[in-house]
Amino acid sequence: MDVALSIKLPLSLFSLKPENMRWFNLKRILISCILIPLFILLLVVNRFFMLLDHLLFPGFRKQSIKNAVFIVAAPRSATTYLFHLLASEKEIFTTFKLWEIVFAPGISQKYLLLAIIRFDRSIGNPLRKMVLKIERKIFGNFTHIHKISLTLPEEDEAILLWNMSTVYLNFFFPDTPHFDAYFLFDDCLPLTKQHRIMNYYYRCVQRHNYVFNRSGNRRFLSKNPAMMSKVKSMHGFFPDATILNINRSPAKTIPSTIALNNNIYKFFTSVKASEYINNKTRQILINWYKMANNNISKYYAGNYAEIDFDHLVKGEQRTIEMICKKLGIDLNTFHKDQLQQVEASNHISKNKYASLAPEDIEQIRIELPFLSKYML
């Protein structure tokens, strides 16, 4: 756990500057009163059960993770679409679902919740129906941008919440420099901290496999845009992984991500994101593109696939076959009706954003020349 960051964050909860997103506005005060006690409770409980794993299930530390698959691409690049498409093949892949990330990172917690789920199913799923009704109220205004549910696979960057070492915390603490090094993980974090965080993540994946994939017959699957900044560190723990890198024009992904982030910020404050914050998001994405471009081919030479966004979302057969070939799975695994079903339920987004000015697009083209072919 990042102790230094854990000390800084409570001191940065509010700002005295009205233009700062952490200013003392009513929404932020109310949200803080609700979320902070809940977060602290989950943090303490989850850390306790994760420590308990070493006593009750010490064998999990020997659990193998072979030939993992990581979807490493910028946000708004159809990563969720591909993630759900692959995750739908449950005989081939296993992955974190949101309920496991939030409420059951520990092995004991997983077994307990699985028992509750089985019992609930046996009596007609009243608990599941209630949970789905509650989450519709909580996530209702967000699901038009990103499909989210406790029962669905989700980005596993969130499991680093319980290690206080994730860029996700930046959404609650904007207008601070506390996460600048985390956004440039491989380049700016001290090596000891990189190793400690990735070791924690690796142990979380081992815990997952210990419960859901003890035999190792399935491949662990992850979708995590933040991994664009962690490819070098990731290779130290997952050297035999396959990387799926989706490429979409940054002239689309950057303004779309800025709009997405601003929607998330709105949940925590009534102060609008400043131009400085939006420009910072833009630069973070540009840096992620550069880091991913430099490191994926360097550390995963011959074991990665570059996927064209437009070809993917159209379900072009040659693209699907290329992905299957790279993953070593049957070329007929995904049929046209299955592609359309996953696209209809998980990929369509109503995220609205303003297009970049021509001069901004040209500047991005200069900074990211290796993506020029996707910006035509």
Helices and strands as residue ranges (DSSP letters): H 3-11, H 26-56, G 58-62, E 69-71, H 79-87, E 93-94, H 98-103, H 107-122, H 126-139, G 156-163, G 167-171, H 180-183, H 185-188, H 191-212, E 219-223, G 225-229, H 231-237, E 242-247, H 250-268, H 275-299, E 304-308, H 309-313, H 317-327, H 336-342, I 343-347, H 358-367, G 369-374
